[in-house]
Amino acid sequence: MRRYETLFVIAPNVAEEEVKATIEKIKGVIENGGGVIENVDEWGKRRLAYEIKHFNEGYYVLINFTANPDLPKEVDRVLRISDNVIRHIVVKLD
């Protein structure tokens, strides 16, 4: 199993319940795919470095996890189709 990190930004106009639901959905994808979540770090609402989809700020969430090499593709797919997520990245840690 390899270590991965995903950072995603949720739109600032999303209700707090939907932010929590989005985080739980991503955690569920990781756990259901056989991954182990090491850390979930919610940075809260922060200003973006530049405008993304007409937003100047967003909710930042960082998740560290270990998983088989095929799971990050599924996490990326779910983040890409999520309406609440305005930007995301999944990277392999050394």
Secondary structure, 3 states (H helix, E strand, C coil): CEEEEEEEEECCCCCHHHHHHHHHHHHHHHHHCCCEEEEEEEEEEEEEEEEECCEEEEEEEEEEEEECCCHHHHHHHHHHHCCCEEEEEEEECC
